[in-house]
Amino acid sequence: MRICTITMESLSPYSASRQHMTPKGDKESHADYEERTWREKAYYNDDSHVVIPPESFSFAIKAMASRLRIRIPGKGQSEYGKLFTAGILITDGLALKETRDTVQSWSGSMNADGKRGSGKRVWRTFPHVPKWGGSIEVYVLDDEIPKDVFERVCNECGKLNGVGRYRPAQGGTNGRFKITSFKWSEQ
């Protein structure tokens, strides 16, 4: 099994939108609830640092592999996207330097139901990290995924898919990153 350590730095801010189940207080307004609970929309590790979950990177990389439609040489119309679906594994997220206490917020007018153009708008607040970066480990389980294809997919993923709330894959601008290095090892 190959392990690729990917080091990255942000090209645009990261913002989280984790669904949380914090109950609303009796007679608490929507604005007061948002102000009290916006930090709960981020993921945190045991040290209270903001974490970009491993699934965010995994889903983004797999989606980009399918989107690029790179054909497997000698396999007719078969594409690498299907190999990425079960062929990569990311077990740990990317812990950022921001903590529950130091993470910034971003507020804006949003659709109440989360669907563009649906009508009623409400004020929402989200955790916001202007500059971020670090390293993640990707286990490349499928030996048929070549290093050059994997690296191309990851580079395009950072530019075109991104991670987090309001990322490019969803029509937004947040969560873009550039990869500064790939370090390969065997296990």
C-alpha positions as CSV (number, residue, x, y, z in Angstrom):
1,M,0.0,0.0,0.0
2,R,1.2,3.5,-0.9
3,I,0.8,6.5,1.3
4,C,0.9,10.0,-0.1
5,T,1.4,12.9,2.3
6,I,-0.1,16.0,0.6
7,T,0.9,19.4,1.9
8,M,-1.3,22.3,0.9
9,E,-2.0,26.0,1.5
10,S,-5.1,27.9,1.0
11,L,-6.1,29.9,-2.1
12,S,-9.3,31.1,-0.5
13,P,-10.9,31.0,3.0
14,Y,-12.3,27.8,4.6
15,S,-15.8,27.9,6.1
16,A,-17.6,25.1,7.8
17,S,-21.3,24.4,7.9
18,R,-21.6,21.3,10.1
19,Q,-25.2,20.5,11.0
20,H,-25.5,20.5,14.8
21,M,-28.4,19.7,17.1
22,T,-27.9,22.4,19.7
23,P,-31.4,23.1,21.0
24,K,-32.9,26.5,20.6
25,G,-33.7,28.2,23.9
26,D,-37.3,29.1,25.0
27,K,-38.2,32.4,23.3
28,E,-34.7,32.7,21.8
29,S,-34.8,34.6,18.5
30,H,-33.2,33.2,15.3
31,A,-30.5,35.9,15.5
32,D,-29.7,35.1,19.1
33,Y,-29.5,31.4,18.4
34,E,-27.1,32.0,15.4
35,E,-24.9,34.3,17.6
36,R,-24.8,31.7,20.4
37,T,-24.2,28.6,18.2
38,W,-22.3,29.6,15.1
39,R,-19.1,28.0,16.4
40,E,-20.9,24.6,16.5
41,K,-20.9,24.6,12.7
42,A,-17.2,23.7,12.6
43,Y,-15.5,20.4,13.4
44,Y,-13.0,20.3,16.3
45,N,-10.4,17.8,17.6
46,D,-9.8,17.0,21.2
47,D,-7.6,20.0,21.6
48,S,-10.4,22.3,20.3
49,H,-8.7,23.0,17.0
50,V,-10.8,23.5,13.9
51,V,-10.5,20.4,11.7
52,I,-11.4,19.9,8.1
53,P,-12.8,16.4,8.2
54,P,-11.2,13.6,6.2
55,E,-14.4,13.0,4.3
56,S,-14.3,16.6,2.9
57,F,-11.0,15.8,1.1
58,S,-12.0,12.2,0.2
59,F,-15.3,13.2,-1.4
60,A,-13.6,16.1,-3.2
61,I,-10.8,14.0,-4.6
62,K,-13.1,11.2,-5.7
63,A,-15.5,13.7,-7.4
64,M,-12.6,15.3,-9.3
65,A,-11.3,11.9,-10.4
66,S,-14.8,11.1,-11.9
67,R,-15.1,14.6,-13.4
68,L,-11.8,14.5,-15.2
69,R,-12.7,11.3,-17.0
70,I,-9.2,10.1,-17.4
71,R,-9.2,6.8,-19.3
72,I,-7.2,3.8,-18.1
73,P,-4.7,2.9,-20.9
74,G,-5.5,-0.5,-22.5
75,K,-8.9,-0.8,-20.8
76,G,-11.1,0.7,-23.5
77,Q,-13.6,3.2,-22.1
78,S,-12.8,2.5,-18.4
79,E,-11.8,5.5,-16.4
80,Y,-9.8,6.1,-13.2
81,G,-12.7,7.7,-11.4
82,K,-14.1,4.2,-10.5
83,L,-10.8,3.2,-9.1
84,F,-10.7,6.2,-6.8
85,T,-14.1,5.4,-5.4
86,A,-12.9,2.5,-3.3
87,G,-9.1,2.9,-4.0
88,I,-8.2,5.8,-1.6
89,L,-8.7,6.2,2.1
90,I,-8.2,9.3,4.3
91,T,-8.5,8.6,8.0
92,D,-7.5,11.9,9.6
93,G,-8.6,15.4,9.0
94,L,-6.6,18.5,8.7
95,A,-6.2,20.3,12.0
96,L,-5.9,24.0,11.7
97,K,-4.2,26.5,14.1
98,E,-7.6,28.1,14.9
99,T,-9.4,26.9,18.0
100,R,-13.0,27.1,19.1
101,D,-12.1,30.3,20.9
102,T,-10.0,32.0,18.1
103,V,-12.0,31.0,14.9
104,Q,-13.5,34.0,13.2
105,S,-17.0,34.3,12.0
106,W,-18.6,35.3,8.7
107,S,-22.3,36.4,8.4
108,G,-24.6,36.9,5.5
109,S,-28.1,36.8,4.2
110,M,-29.0,33.3,3.2
111,N,-32.0,31.4,1.9
112,A,-33.9,30.0,4.9
113,D,-34.1,26.5,3.4
114,G,-30.6,26.5,1.9
115,K,-31.9,26.4,-1.7
116,R,-30.9,29.2,-4.1
117,G,-33.8,31.4,-5.2
118,S,-36.3,29.8,-2.9
119,G,-37.6,33.0,-1.4
120,K,-37.3,33.8,2.3
121,R,-33.9,34.9,3.5
122,V,-32.4,34.9,7.0
123,W,-29.1,36.0,8.6
124,R,-26.7,33.2,9.1
125,T,-23.2,33.1,10.7
126,F,-20.5,30.5,10.0
127,P,-17.0,29.8,11.2
128,H,-14.5,31.4,8.8
129,V,-10.7,30.7,8.5
130,P,-9.1,33.2,6.1
131,K,-5.7,31.5,5.7
132,W,-5.2,27.8,6.3
133,G,-3.0,24.9,5.3
134,G,-1.2,21.7,6.5
135,S,-0.8,18.1,5.5
136,I,-3.0,15.1,5.1
137,E,-2.2,11.4,4.5
138,V,-4.0,9.6,1.7
139,Y,-3.7,5.8,1.6
140,V,-3.7,4.8,-2.1
141,L,-5.1,1.3,-1.8
142,D,-5.6,0.5,-5.5
143,D,-2.2,-0.2,-7.2
144,E,-3.8,0.6,-10.6
145,I,-3.9,4.3,-9.7
146,P,-0.6,5.8,-11.0
147,K,1.2,8.5,-9.0
148,D,1.0,11.0,-11.9
149,V,-2.8,10.5,-12.2
150,F,-3.3,10.8,-8.5
151,E,-1.3,14.0,-8.3
152,R,-3.1,15.5,-11.3
153,V,-6.5,14.7,-9.7
154,C,-5.5,16.2,-6.4
155,N,-4.1,19.4,-8.0
156,E,-7.3,19.9,-10.0
157,C,-9.3,19.1,-6.9
158,G,-7.8,22.0,-5.0
159,K,-8.5,24.5,-7.8
160,L,-11.9,23.3,-9.0
161,N,-13.6,21.4,-6.1
162,G,-12.3,22.8,-2.9
163,V,-13.5,21.8,0.6
164,G,-16.1,23.2,3.1
165,R,-19.1,25.5,2.8
166,Y,-19.6,27.6,-0.4
167,R,-16.8,25.7,-2.2
168,P,-16.3,25.9,-6.0
169,A,-18.0,22.5,-6.6
170,Q,-21.2,24.1,-5.2
171,G,-20.8,27.4,-7.1
172,G,-18.9,29.2,-4.4
173,T,-15.4,30.6,-3.8
174,N,-14.3,29.2,-0.4
175,G,-12.1,26.2,0.2
176,R,-9.7,26.4,-2.7
177,F,-6.1,25.2,-2.1
178,K,-2.9,24.6,-3.9
179,I,-0.7,21.6,-3.2
180,T,2.9,22.5,-2.4
181,S,4.2,18.9,-2.1
182,F,3.5,15.2,-2.5
183,K,5.6,12.9,-0.5
184,W,5.2,9.2,-1.3
185,S,6.0,6.2,1.0
186,E,5.2,2.5,1.1
187,Q,3.7,0.6,4.0
